[in-house]
Amino acid sequence: MATIAKIPLEYERQALDDLYKPTSNISTTEETISKHLELGTRGAGMAHAAAIDIDKLHSSLPQNIMDIFHQSSLSWDEFTKASDTMSNLGKHTSLMLNSFQTNFKRSIYAPLLPYLLSPQQPYLLNGDPNLLLQQLSDVYNHLKRKRMPRNCCLQICVRSQNSLQNGDLDCKPRFAAKETTYTDFTSIENKMEECIARFDDNCGCCDYKRYEILSSKEQFQIFEAKCNGTIPSCSFQHPLCKIYNTTQNILPNGELDARAPGLITVAFSKCNNCIRIDLILSDGATLYGKRIFKQDMINTVPKLFATPQLAPTIQSQLNKLQFVADGIYNKYHKHIKDNAGRCSLADRLPDFVHSVTIHHNQHDLDLLELTRCFEDNNIDDEYIRTHKVKEFRELLGLSCDISAGVATKLWRYLGGFGLDNDDQDISIPKFGSYTYYDEKEESGDDEAEYDPLEEVEFFQALLFMHNEYEEEEIQQLSKEFEEMLLLKQSKEIQQPSSCKNDNEVTVNYSDEDLSVQSDWS
């Protein structure tokens, strides 16, 4: 969808609500999308919302909200109550979103994170996540490089066939009967170049192509989709019909569909230089999914497997991916999160876990375990305000086996202060801000491994990754970095030249280091 000055959530409440008032008139767009979805009344409800998106809003409002909702581990009721934006919508807008969420969950896919965080053991997969992640990295890089005319869309669905750890261990992978099966796993990028047709540069209309990559271990096939290979031209820039296509039959005559037990579907869609990726898992009865980003490649995909360890080469390869959310999604996300009330801080864990992993290789943090701990113990802004860092360290140590130093970094990253002093100022700084503490002020032996000066590098890494900072926030963070460096330098100047400081750390940052890379349009 083309970038717009305002997202619908910023419209006047009544004006937005009037668009969703019930009407007996069915637009051509709604009728066309409903016919494509083939979901009866459930499809009709989603088609009505999508038609308003296309014909009146020029922005996929319900789908962006679903994407943000699926990034959390909250229930829909908790999600809508956690944000002033969501809880203050008009009556008809709220009814539309409630209906869209229910129909999407039942007919497309249910939220993945609550499934993985369920107290009951989820159905984990046998297999090697490194093989799948290598494929996903290759497909993403291929799409990133691929030149495509405007108003053309290429969708590639990677289907990884695996056996369920708690299910049928003897299930056999299915491949297309008349397609070539390749066994050289390292050649997948070359095969994509050979098998995926080029778009006509002179084509003035919307052109949609969908391809399947079926894989099992090191075997794979690439071919143009044999089922659900089209979308209505009116829905070209809306994600709903494309997502629907990925959840239906893969091979004709029911030979293989997206609900096959143990099947992982990763659907890449590139349209107008924006790449959207959906991750979908089938346990044989239900599809679970979410829109994913770079951190999900590292933290979520491996957790689908019984053995989630990543090879160092794969970890390094994923770290190099230049993969961030599009500007429209960022606007929706920022609008909802900026108006959030009391809710779990678990949504802020992925960036922290990734930054610790690349900045301190000796730490191996389990994102799902941390998220479960946050949800079980209701760790939110109120928790940070009313608890002490010592209590937080003890909780994470017992629940997640996290060291005191890393727990302290996480505490400060979430806005907490480091002193266990009842008289301290416990106001919460803005997200991403921090306070400098001299090591002499810290008490307790368990703080020995925490070096305050490392926060410069640590928060710089977070700054590079996080995609929600406004320009003034970036300037404020840059100013704080400079102040910390000046403070460090003043401490070094005060030391006698004859004395050697064993803890001295040299940190050099240029203006370019303190800038932010952004794909906002």
C-alpha positions as CSV (number, residue, x, y, z in Angstrom):
1,M,0.0,0.0,0.0
2,A,1.4,3.4,-0.9
3,T,2.6,5.5,1.9
4,I,0.0,8.0,3.2
5,A,0.3,11.1,5.3
6,K,-2.1,9.8,8.0
7,I,-3.1,6.3,9.0
8,P,-6.8,5.7,9.7
9,L,-6.3,5.4,13.4
10,E,-5.4,9.1,13.3
11,Y,-8.8,10.1,11.8
12,E,-11.5,11.7,13.8
13,R,-13.2,8.9,15.7
14,Q,-16.7,9.5,14.4
15,A,-15.5,9.9,10.8
16,L,-13.8,6.5,10.9
17,D,-16.7,4.9,12.7
18,D,-19.2,6.0,10.1
19,L,-17.3,4.0,7.4
20,Y,-18.2,0.8,9.3
21,K,-21.9,1.3,9.8
22,P,-23.9,-1.7,8.7
23,T,-25.3,-1.3,5.2
24,S,-27.2,-3.6,2.8
25,N,-25.2,-2.4,-0.2
26,I,-22.4,-4.8,-1.2
27,S,-19.7,-3.2,-3.3
28,T,-18.1,-4.8,-6.3
29,T,-14.8,-5.0,-4.4
30,E,-16.4,-6.7,-1.4
31,E,-18.2,-9.2,-3.7
32,T,-15.0,-10.0,-5.6
33,I,-12.9,-10.6,-2.5
34,S,-15.6,-12.7,-0.8
35,K,-15.8,-14.9,-3.9
36,H,-12.0,-15.4,-3.8
37,L,-11.9,-16.3,-0.1
38,E,-14.5,-19.0,-0.4
39,L,-15.1,-19.0,3.3
40,G,-18.9,-18.3,3.5
41,T,-20.0,-15.8,6.1
42,R,-16.5,-15.7,7.7
43,G,-15.0,-14.7,4.4
44,A,-17.8,-12.2,3.8
45,G,-17.0,-10.4,7.1
46,M,-13.3,-10.1,6.2
47,A,-14.1,-9.1,2.6
48,H,-16.3,-6.2,3.9
49,A,-13.5,-4.8,6.0
50,A,-10.9,-5.3,3.2
51,A,-13.2,-3.5,0.7
52,I,-13.4,-0.4,3.0
53,D,-9.6,-0.6,3.2
54,I,-9.3,-0.6,-0.5
55,D,-12.1,1.7,-1.7
56,K,-12.1,4.3,1.1
57,L,-9.0,4.1,3.4
58,H,-6.3,3.1,1.0
59,S,-4.7,1.4,3.9
60,S,-5.1,-2.2,5.4
61,L,-6.3,-1.1,8.8
62,P,-7.5,-4.5,10.3
63,Q,-4.6,-6.5,8.9
64,N,-2.0,-4.1,10.3
65,I,-3.7,-4.3,13.7
66,M,-3.7,-8.2,13.4
67,D,0.0,-8.1,12.7
68,I,0.7,-6.0,15.8
69,F,-1.6,-8.2,17.9
70,H,0.2,-11.3,16.8
71,Q,3.5,-9.8,17.9
72,S,2.3,-9.9,21.5
73,S,1.4,-12.9,23.6
74,L,-1.8,-11.2,24.9
75,S,-5.3,-12.4,24.4
76,W,-7.4,-10.2,22.0
77,D,-9.4,-8.8,25.0
78,E,-6.1,-7.9,26.8
79,F,-4.6,-6.4,23.7
80,T,-7.6,-4.1,23.0
81,K,-7.7,-2.9,26.7
82,A,-3.9,-2.3,26.9
83,S,-4.0,0.7,24.4
84,D,-6.0,3.8,24.6
85,T,-6.2,3.8,20.9
86,M,-7.9,0.4,20.8
87,S,-10.1,0.9,23.8
88,N,-11.5,4.2,22.5
89,L,-12.5,3.2,19.0
90,G,-16.0,3.8,17.9
91,K,-18.7,1.1,18.3
92,H,-18.8,0.1,14.6
93,T,-15.0,0.1,14.2
94,S,-14.6,-2.1,17.3
95,L,-17.3,-4.5,16.1
96,M,-15.5,-4.8,12.7
97,L,-12.1,-5.5,14.3
98,N,-13.6,-8.0,16.8
99,S,-15.3,-9.8,13.9
100,F,-12.2,-9.7,11.7
101,Q,-10.0,-11.1,14.4
102,T,-12.4,-14.0,15.1
103,N,-12.7,-14.9,11.5
104,F,-9.0,-14.5,10.8
105,K,-8.2,-16.8,13.7
106,R,-10.6,-19.5,12.6
107,S,-10.2,-19.3,8.8
108,I,-6.6,-18.1,8.2
109,Y,-4.4,-18.6,11.2
110,A,-4.5,-18.3,15.0
111,P,-1.8,-16.4,17.0
112,L,1.5,-18.4,17.1
113,L,3.1,-17.0,20.3
114,P,0.4,-18.1,22.8
115,Y,0.7,-21.5,21.3
116,L,4.4,-21.7,21.8
117,L,4.1,-20.2,25.3
118,S,1.3,-22.6,26.3
119,P,1.9,-24.5,29.6
120,Q,1.0,-27.6,27.7
121,Q,3.9,-28.9,25.7
122,P,3.3,-27.7,22.1
123,Y,3.9,-30.0,19.2
124,L,7.6,-29.4,18.4
125,L,9.2,-30.6,15.2
126,N,11.9,-33.0,14.5
127,G,14.5,-31.6,12.1
128,D,17.3,-29.0,11.8
129,P,16.2,-25.4,12.0
130,N,19.5,-24.4,10.3
131,L,18.5,-26.0,7.0
132,L,15.2,-24.0,7.0
133,L,16.8,-20.7,8.0
134,Q,19.5,-21.1,5.3
135,Q,16.6,-21.4,2.8
136,L,14.8,-18.4,4.2
137,S,17.9,-16.3,4.1
138,D,18.5,-17.3,0.5
139,V,14.9,-16.5,-0.5
140,Y,15.0,-13.2,1.2
141,N,18.3,-12.2,-0.4
142,H,16.9,-13.2,-3.8
143,L,13.8,-11.1,-3.4
144,K,15.9,-8.2,-2.0
145,R,18.0,-8.1,-5.2
146,K,15.2,-8.9,-7.7
147,R,14.2,-5.9,-9.8
148,M,10.4,-5.7,-10.2
149,P,8.3,-3.2,-12.1
150,R,5.9,-1.2,-10.0
151,N,2.5,-2.8,-9.4
152,C,3.9,-6.3,-9.7
153,C,3.9,-8.8,-6.8
154,L,6.0,-11.9,-6.4
155,Q,5.0,-14.4,-3.7
156,I,7.3,-17.3,-2.8
157,C,6.0,-19.9,-0.3
158,V,8.6,-22.0,1.4
159,R,7.1,-25.2,2.7
160,S,9.3,-27.2,5.1
161,Q,7.9,-30.7,5.8
162,N,8.8,-32.1,9.2
163,S,7.6,-34.8,11.5
164,L,6.0,-33.9,14.8
165,Q,7.9,-34.9,17.9
166,N,4.7,-35.9,19.6
167,G,3.0,-37.2,16.4
168,D,3.6,-39.5,13.5
169,L,7.3,-40.1,13.3
170,D,7.0,-42.0,10.0
171,C,5.2,-39.3,7.9
172,K,6.7,-39.1,4.5
173,P,7.3,-35.8,2.6
174,R,5.2,-35.1,-0.5
175,F,6.5,-33.6,-3.7
176,A,4.9,-32.6,-7.0
177,A,4.9,-35.7,-9.3
178,K,6.0,-33.9,-12.5
179,E,8.4,-31.4,-11.0
180,T,12.2,-31.8,-10.7
181,T,13.5,-32.6,-7.2
182,Y,16.9,-31.1,-6.4
183,T,19.3,-32.5,-3.8
184,D,22.1,-29.9,-3.8
185,F,20.8,-27.7,-1.0
186,T,23.4,-25.0,-1.7
187,S,22.1,-24.4,-5.2
188,I,18.7,-23.0,-4.2
189,E,19.5,-19.4,-5.1
190,N,20.7,-20.5,-8.6
191,K,17.5,-22.6,-9.0
192,M,15.3,-19.6,-8.1
193,E,17.0,-17.6,-10.9
194,E,16.3,-20.4,-13.3
195,C,12.8,-21.3,-12.3
196,I,11.1,-18.0,-11.4
197,A,10.0,-16.1,-14.5
198,R,10.8,-12.5,-15.0
199,F,8.1,-9.8,-15.0
200,D,7.4,-7.8,-18.2
201,D,8.9,-4.4,-17.6
202,N,6.4,-2.9,-20.0
203,C,3.3,-4.4,-18.3
204,G,1.1,-1.5,-17.2
205,C,-1.4,-3.6,-15.2
206,C,-1.1,-5.5,-11.9
207,D,0.8,-8.7,-12.3
208,Y,0.9,-11.4,-9.6
209,K,3.0,-14.5,-9.6
210,R,3.2,-17.2,-6.9
211,Y,5.8,-19.9,-6.5
212,E,6.1,-22.9,-4.2
213,I,9.4,-24.2,-2.7
214,L,8.7,-27.7,-1.2
215,S,11.5,-29.0,0.9
216,S,12.3,-31.9,3.2
217,K,15.8,-32.0,4.7
218,E,18.1,-31.2,1.7
219,Q,15.6,-32.1,-1.0
220,F,13.6,-29.3,-2.6
221,Q,11.4,-28.4,-5.6
222,I,10.6,-25.0,-7.1
223,F,7.6,-24.5,-9.3
224,E,4.9,-22.0,-10.2
225,A,1.9,-22.5,-7.9
226,K,-0.6,-25.1,-9.1
227,C,-3.4,-23.9,-6.8
228,N,-4.5,-20.5,-5.8
229,G,-2.2,-18.8,-8.2
230,T,-4.3,-15.6,-8.7
231,I,-5.7,-12.8,-6.7
232,P,-8.4,-10.2,-7.6
233,S,-6.9,-7.2,-9.3
234,C,-8.7,-4.9,-6.8
235,S,-6.9,-6.5,-3.9
236,F,-3.5,-6.3,-5.4
237,Q,-2.0,-4.1,-2.7
238,H,-4.0,-5.6,0.2
239,P,-2.4,-8.6,2.0
240,L,-5.5,-10.6,2.9
241,C,-6.0,-12.5,-0.4
242,K,-2.3,-13.3,-0.6
243,I,-2.2,-14.7,2.9
244,Y,-5.3,-16.7,2.2
245,N,-3.7,-18.3,-0.9
246,T,-0.8,-19.6,1.3
247,T,-3.2,-21.4,3.7
248,Q,-5.0,-23.5,1.0
249,N,-4.1,-26.5,-1.2
250,I,-0.5,-26.7,-2.3
251,L,-0.8,-29.7,-4.6
252,P,-4.0,-30.5,-6.6
253,N,-6.5,-33.2,-5.6
254,G,-5.7,-32.8,-1.9
255,E,-2.3,-34.3,-2.2
256,L,-0.8,-31.7,0.1
257,D,-2.3,-28.7,1.8
258,A,-1.1,-26.1,4.3
259,R,-2.7,-28.1,7.2
260,A,-0.5,-31.1,6.8
261,P,0.9,-32.1,10.3
262,G,4.4,-30.6,10.9
263,L,4.3,-28.3,7.9
264,I,5.9,-24.9,8.2
265,T,4.9,-22.3,5.6
266,V,7.0,-19.2,5.3
267,A,5.3,-16.9,2.7
268,F,7.4,-14.1,1.2
269,S,5.5,-11.4,-0.7
270,K,7.3,-8.6,-2.5
271,C,5.2,-5.7,-3.8
272,N,6.5,-2.2,-4.6
273,N,9.8,-2.9,-2.9
274,C,8.1,-3.9,0.4
275,I,8.7,-7.5,1.5
276,R,6.2,-9.1,3.9
277,I,6.8,-12.4,5.5
278,D,4.3,-14.7,7.3
279,L,5.2,-17.7,9.3
280,I,2.6,-20.4,9.6
281,L,2.8,-23.7,11.5
282,S,0.3,-26.6,11.3
283,D,-0.1,-29.2,14.1
284,G,-2.5,-31.2,11.9
285,A,-5.7,-29.5,13.1
286,T,-5.0,-25.8,13.4
287,L,-2.8,-23.2,11.7
288,Y,-0.8,-20.9,13.9
289,G,1.0,-17.9,12.5
290,K,2.3,-14.3,12.6
291,R,3.9,-11.8,10.4
292,I,7.6,-12.1,11.1
293,F,10.7,-9.8,11.0
294,K,14.4,-10.3,11.3
295,Q,14.3,-11.0,15.1
296,D,11.8,-13.8,14.5
297,M,14.2,-15.5,12.2
298,I,16.6,-15.7,15.1
299,N,14.3,-16.1,18.0
300,T,11.0,-17.7,16.9
301,V,11.7,-20.0,14.0
302,P,14.3,-22.2,15.9
303,K,11.8,-22.6,18.8
304,L,9.5,-24.5,16.5
305,F,12.0,-27.4,16.6
306,A,12.8,-29.8,19.4
307,T,16.5,-29.0,18.9
308,P,16.5,-25.2,18.4
309,Q,20.3,-24.6,18.4
310,L,21.6,-22.3,15.7
311,A,24.9,-22.9,14.0
312,P,27.3,-19.9,14.3
313,T,27.5,-19.5,10.5
314,I,23.7,-19.3,10.3
315,Q,23.5,-16.9,13.2
316,S,26.1,-14.6,11.5
317,Q,24.2,-14.8,8.2
318,L,20.9,-13.9,9.8
319,N,22.5,-11.0,11.7
320,K,23.5,-9.5,8.3
321,L,20.0,-9.4,6.9
322,Q,18.8,-5.9,6.2
323,F,15.3,-6.6,7.1
324,V,13.0,-4.2,8.9
325,A,9.3,-3.4,8.9
326,D,7.8,-1.1,6.3
327,G,6.9,2.5,7.2
328,I,3.1,2.0,7.3
329,Y,3.4,-0.9,9.8
330,N,5.7,1.3,11.9
331,K,3.2,4.1,11.9
332,Y,0.4,1.7,13.1
333,H,2.7,0.1,15.7
334,K,3.9,3.5,17.1
335,H,0.4,4.9,17.3
336,I,-0.9,1.9,19.2
337,K,2.2,1.5,21.5
338,D,2.4,5.2,22.2
339,N,-1.1,5.1,23.5
340,A,-0.7,1.9,25.5
341,G,-1.7,1.7,29.1
342,R,-0.5,-1.0,31.5
343,C,0.6,-4.0,29.6
344,S,3.4,-6.6,29.7
345,L,6.9,-5.5,28.7
346,A,7.5,-8.8,26.9
347,D,7.1,-7.1,23.5
348,R,10.4,-5.3,24.1
349,L,12.4,-8.4,24.8
350,P,13.3,-9.5,21.2
351,D,15.5,-6.5,20.5
352,F,17.2,-6.9,23.9
353,V,17.9,-10.6,23.4
354,H,19.3,-10.1,20.0
355,S,21.6,-7.2,21.1
356,V,22.9,-9.2,24.0
357,T,23.5,-12.2,21.8
358,I,25.6,-10.2,19.2
359,H,27.3,-7.9,21.8
360,H,28.1,-10.6,24.4
361,N,28.5,-13.9,22.7
362,Q,28.9,-15.7,26.0
363,H,25.2,-15.1,26.9
364,D,22.6,-17.5,25.5
365,L,19.2,-16.1,26.3
366,D,16.0,-18.0,25.6
367,L,13.4,-15.5,24.3
368,L,10.4,-17.7,24.9
369,E,11.5,-18.6,28.4
370,L,12.0,-14.9,29.2
371,T,8.6,-14.0,27.6
372,R,6.8,-16.7,29.7
373,C,8.5,-15.4,32.8
374,F,7.3,-11.8,32.1
375,E,3.8,-13.0,31.4
376,D,3.6,-15.3,34.4
377,N,4.9,-12.6,36.8
378,N,3.0,-9.6,35.2
379,I,6.2,-7.7,34.6
380,D,5.0,-4.3,33.3
381,D,5.7,-0.6,33.9
382,E,4.0,-0.9,37.3
383,Y,6.3,-3.8,38.3
384,I,9.4,-1.8,37.3
385,R,8.1,1.2,39.4
386,T,7.3,-0.9,42.5
387,H,10.1,-3.5,42.6
388,K,13.8,-3.3,43.2
389,V,16.5,-4.4,40.9
390,K,17.6,-7.1,43.4
391,E,14.1,-8.7,43.3
392,F,14.2,-8.6,39.5
393,R,17.6,-10.2,39.4
394,E,16.5,-13.0,41.8
395,L,13.4,-13.7,39.8
396,L,15.2,-14.0,36.4
397,G,18.0,-16.0,38.0
398,L,15.6,-18.6,39.4
399,S,13.1,-18.6,36.5
400,C,15.5,-18.3,33.5
401,D,19.0,-18.9,34.9
402,I,20.1,-15.4,33.9
403,S,23.1,-13.9,35.4
404,A,22.9,-10.8,37.6
405,G,24.8,-8.6,35.1
406,V,22.5,-9.4,32.2
407,A,19.4,-9.0,34.4
408,T,20.6,-5.6,35.4
409,K,21.1,-4.6,31.8
410,L,17.5,-5.7,31.1
411,W,16.2,-3.8,34.1
412,R,17.8,-0.6,32.9
413,Y,16.7,-1.2,29.3
414,L,13.1,-1.4,30.6
415,G,13.5,1.9,32.4
416,G,14.4,0.8,35.9
417,F,17.1,2.4,38.1
418,G,19.9,0.3,39.5
419,L,20.0,1.4,43.2
420,D,18.0,-0.5,45.8
421,N,17.3,2.7,47.7
422,D,13.8,3.5,48.9
423,D,14.5,7.2,48.5
424,Q,15.6,7.0,44.9
425,D,13.8,8.8,42.1
426,I,11.8,6.0,40.5
427,S,10.3,8.0,37.6
428,I,10.5,6.0,34.4
429,P,12.6,7.4,31.6
430,K,11.6,7.2,28.0
431,F,12.2,3.9,26.2
432,G,15.8,3.6,25.3
433,S,17.1,6.1,27.9
434,Y,19.4,5.2,30.7
435,T,21.2,6.6,33.7
436,Y,25.0,6.4,34.4
437,Y,26.1,4.8,37.6
438,D,29.6,4.6,38.9
439,E,30.7,1.1,39.8
440,K,31.5,2.3,43.4
441,E,27.8,3.1,43.9
442,E,26.7,-0.4,43.0
443,S,26.4,-2.7,46.0
444,G,26.7,-6.5,46.1
445,D,29.1,-9.0,44.6
446,D,26.6,-10.0,42.1
447,E,27.1,-6.7,40.2
448,A,30.7,-7.4,39.6
449,E,30.2,-8.5,36.0
450,Y,28.2,-5.4,35.1
451,D,30.2,-2.6,33.5
452,P,28.3,0.6,33.1
453,L,30.4,1.8,30.3
454,E,29.2,-1.1,28.2
455,E,25.8,0.6,28.0
456,V,27.2,2.9,25.3
457,E,27.8,0.0,23.0
458,F,24.8,-1.9,24.1
459,F,22.3,0.9,23.6
460,Q,24.0,1.9,20.3
461,A,23.2,-1.7,19.1
462,L,19.6,-1.3,20.2
463,L,19.4,2.0,18.4
464,F,20.5,0.5,15.2
465,M,17.9,-2.2,15.4
466,H,14.9,-0.4,16.7
467,N,12.6,1.1,14.1
468,E,10.3,3.3,16.1
469,Y,12.5,6.2,17.1
470,E,11.4,9.6,15.9
471,E,14.0,12.1,14.9
472,E,13.9,14.0,18.2
473,E,14.4,10.8,20.1
474,I,17.4,9.9,18.0
475,Q,18.9,13.3,18.7
476,Q,18.2,12.8,22.4
477,L,19.9,9.4,22.5
478,S,22.9,10.8,20.6
479,K,23.1,13.6,23.1
480,E,23.1,11.1,26.0
481,F,25.8,9.0,24.3
482,E,28.0,12.1,24.0
483,E,27.3,13.1,27.6
484,M,28.4,9.6,28.8
485,L,31.6,9.8,26.7
486,L,32.4,13.2,28.1
487,L,31.8,11.9,31.7
488,K,34.1,9.0,30.9
489,Q,36.8,11.3,29.5
490,S,36.6,13.6,32.5
491,K,37.1,10.7,34.8
492,E,40.2,9.6,32.8
493,I,41.7,13.2,32.9
494,Q,41.3,13.3,36.7
495,Q,43.4,10.1,37.1
496,P,47.2,10.6,37.8
497,S,49.2,9.7,34.8
498,S,51.4,7.4,36.9
499,C,48.4,5.3,37.9
500,K,47.2,2.5,35.6
501,N,43.4,2.0,35.4
502,D,42.9,-1.7,34.8
503,N,39.2,-1.1,34.0
504,E,39.9,1.5,31.3
505,V,37.8,1.0,28.2
506,T,38.4,2.9,25.0
507,V,35.3,3.8,23.0
508,N,35.4,5.8,19.8
509,Y,32.2,6.8,18.1
510,S,31.8,8.9,15.0
511,D,28.7,10.9,14.0
512,E,27.9,8.1,11.6
513,D,28.0,5.5,14.4
514,L,25.3,7.4,16.3
515,S,23.0,7.7,13.3
516,V,20.1,5.4,12.7
517,Q,19.4,3.3,9.6
518,S,15.8,3.5,8.6
519,D,13.6,2.2,5.8
520,W,10.8,4.6,6.6
521,S,9.2,5.9,3.4
